[in-house]
Amino acid sequence: MAEERGEDGVRRRDFINIAAVGAAGVGGAVTLLPLISQMAPSKDVLAESSTELDISAIEPGQAIKAIFRKQPLFVKRLTEEEISEENAVPLGDLRDPQTLDERTQEGHRDILVTMGVCTHLGCVPLGAAEGEVKGEYGGYFCPCHGSHYDSAGRIRKGPAPTNLEVPEYAFTSDTVIQVG
């Protein structure tokens, strides 16, 4: 039995094999596409990936609470007196040594943005709202186990191992910050 070959030397069977492999490849890609796309974050997760805050109404010495990724966020406008006090603290006196300049951004040294979660066991410290206990150092106080933070969010006393976390944030204007 002689094999039928076309003018270019390709057999009919070769064409069927190429067509079958091509169809299988397209079918595999169509099957994998929904599996891969379902691994992408949902719209509600993407919506919470960043938070934009208008800080124009915060007076010196005042703080606001917001929510970022389902956790409390504290934004505080420091007074000149608080800035001077925090800059005067020797780094050797701190458990987790960080200067105020390391915790704020250039040009906005009076704005402190921290996560409102105690680094000991995850409680929410007091001190961001008017009339709340601010602890021995005038910043934040965690009522769960007695951690005291200064007005720069640095741990000063108690069981918390590290300072309040400073999330990634940027100023989109002089009065608006985007966290995340």
URWO-V881509 format. One record per pair of residues at least 12 apart in sequence whose ideal C-beta (glycine too) atoms are under 10 Angstrom apart, sorted by the first residue. I is the first residue (numbers start at 1). J is the second residue. Records with the same first field share a line. If there is no record, write none. Layout:
I=J  J
This chain:
45=69
48=67  68  69  70  180
49=68  69  179  180
50=68  69  168  169  170  178  179  180
51=66  67  68  69  73  167  169  177  178  179  180
52=66  172  176  177  178  179  180
53=66  68  73  75  113  169  172  175  176  177  178  179
54=173  175  176  177
55=75  76  77  108  111  113  171  173  174  175  176  177
56=173  174  175  176
57=77  175
58=75  76  77  110  111  175
59=77  79
60=76  77  78  79  80  81  82  83  110
61=76  77  78  79  80  81  82  138  151
62=75  76  77  78  79  128  129  130
63=75  76  77  78  112  114  116  127  128  129  130  132  134  139  140  151
64=76  77  128  129
65=116  124  128  129
66=113  116  128  177  179
67=116
68=113  115  116  167  169  179  180
69=115  167  179  180
71=115  116  117  122  124  165  167
72=114  115  116  117  124  125  128
73=113  114  115  116  117  128  167  169  179  180
74=112  113  114  115  116  117  124  125  127  128  129  139  140  153  164
75=111  112  113  114  116  128  169  177  179
76=110  111  112  113  114  127  128  139  140  151  152  153
77=108  110  111  112
78=100  104  109  110  111  112  151  152
79=110  151
80=110
81=138  151
82=100  110  112  138  139  150  151  152
83=100  101  104  109  110  112  151  152
84=100
85=100  137  138  150  151  152
86=99  100  101  103  104  112  137  138  139  150  151  152  153  154
87=99  100  101  109  152
89=137  150  152  154  156
91=154
93=154  156
94=150  152  154  155  156  163
95=154  155  156  157  158  160  161  162  163
96=119  154  155  156  160  161  162  163  164
97=154  163
98=152  153  154  155  162  163  166
99=152  154
100=112  150  151  152  153  154
101=152
102=152  163  166
103=152  153  154  163  164  166
104=152  166
105=166  169  170  171  177
106=171
107=171  174
108=169  171  174  177
111=169  171  177
112=139  151  152  153  164  166
113=153  164  165  166  167  168  169  177  179
114=128  139  140  149  152  153  154  163  164  165  166  167
115=153  164  165  166  167  179
116=128  140  153  164  165
117=142  164  165
118=140  141  142  143  144  145  147  149  155  158  159  160  164
119=142  147  149  153  155  159  160  161  162  163  164  165
120=142  144  145  146  147  155  158  159  160  161  162
121=142  144  145  147  159  160
122=142  144
123=142  143  144  145  147  160
124=140  142  143  144
125=139  140  141  142  143  144  147  148  149  153  160  164
126=140  141  142  143
127=139  140  141  142  148  149  151  153
128=140
133=148
134=148  149  150  151
135=147  148  149  150  151  156  157  158
136=148  149  150  156  157  158
137=149  150  151  152  154  155  156  157
138=150  151  156
139=151  152  153  154  155  156  164
140=153  154  155  156  164
141=157  158
142=155  158  159  160  164
144=158  159  160
145=158  159  160
146=158  159  160
147=159  160  161  164
148=160
149=163  164
150=163
152=164  166
153=165  166
167=179  180
168=180
